Amino acid sequence: MTSQKLDDYKEVVGEESISQLYRLAEPLRGRSVVHVNSTRSGGGVAEILDWLIALMIDAGLEASWEVIEGEAPFFTATKKIHNALQGFREDFDKNDVLAYEEVQQKNAKMLREKLEEADFVFIHDPQPAGLLDLCPNRKGTWIWRCHIDASRPHRPVWKFLEPKVEGYDASIFSMPQFARSLGHPQFLIAPSIDPLSEKNMSIPESEVEEVIQRFELDPDRPILTQVSRFDRFKDPVGVIAAYRQLNRHPNPQLVLAGGGAADDPEGAAVLAEVSNAAGDDPDIHILDLPPDAHRTINALQRASNIIIQKSTREGFGLTVTEGMWKAKPVIGGNVGGICLQVHNFHTGFLVNSPEGAAMRIRYLLEHPKIRNRMGGAAHIFVRDNFLLTRHLREYLTLMLTMVSGNSCRVIDL
């Protein structure tokens, strides 16, 4: 877990913003807060929890992070739930239900005492959602945090999950469009990045040059980069299709950098599909990076001329935020949380197809002044909207709202 303190961010967001966070946290000082998810590394949820727990502790809360344990059948089942929430038709059968329920029981037995005693419990995504009903003596407030675009779920799977999340005291979604109709207050909190983390902090130019050399990239030719887990919804094969439609002048290079997450059993198969699509093209660089390759990703994004995130489904897209923070224009799929960040002709372009992505890439490569202007606007947009201090402020406000008994149904923090 990160060792950052709130005061470390004064130079980025200003002293008044930090003072406000301490004032907000004062009525919550000493309250116990437990976050539960399904993986310690890999993916945006784990990255957010890494700094969120540390900053909650620094603000005076007794915060902790628990990770549920499960075997392959459980993660196969929860991957189906994840895909189904995003609208993909999944065959969620009795074996999947059994695997899911067995893991809920196992983890409830290990965590029940701590969860039942906590003042606030935040359950992240579907994987641990079933813990609520298995902790009947809970004393605190339980909140389900859904990081997924659940706007048009596959109905049979949603009918399985809905009873498990209906009983929570509140839920959090990233955008109003993602929310489901549930019988409790709902809050809107967009994700954010840590500007001082290894993935986003300023690094020496020499480190960027070293990464360029390590992966045999040509510093004199444009670099196009997509950073994401090897997941079909991130559409890395579609990125390759867009790349192949570009004019060879000025002869850009494509980097597809990512890895897997402990709770995603499909990563290896998708990586194989990407490798097959790339073939033996020496200008397509597929980098299967470990979960802790944060500085490498940082350097790759800084070395790039354009960041791509051509997702076909996306809860938010922290890699979009990361690229924009580094003053790069982003070409993103016209879906989900990417639409909150990428504004056409301002911070990048939204696209719906490989053909559209190729057209926008070509435009930005041919107009470097516009590319630089859009990159600068992207950095400012992230600074004003998607840094961790705003994120923490909204979590604190949510907890204060629940303590005060606010009866509003949907609250945009």
PyMOL commands that set and color helices and strands:
alter all, ss='L'
color gray80, all
select helices_A, chain A and resi 6-13+15-28+44-58+72-85+94-117+129-134+155-166+176-178+205-214+232-234+236-244+267-278+294-303+318-325+338-341+354-366+368-385+388-404
alter helices_A, ss='H'
color red, helices_A
select strands_A, chain A and resi 32-37+62-67+120-124+141-145+170-173+186-188+223-227+253-258+284-288+306-309+330-333+348-351+410-412
alter strands_A, ss='S'
color yellow, strands_A
deselect
rebuild
show_as cartoon
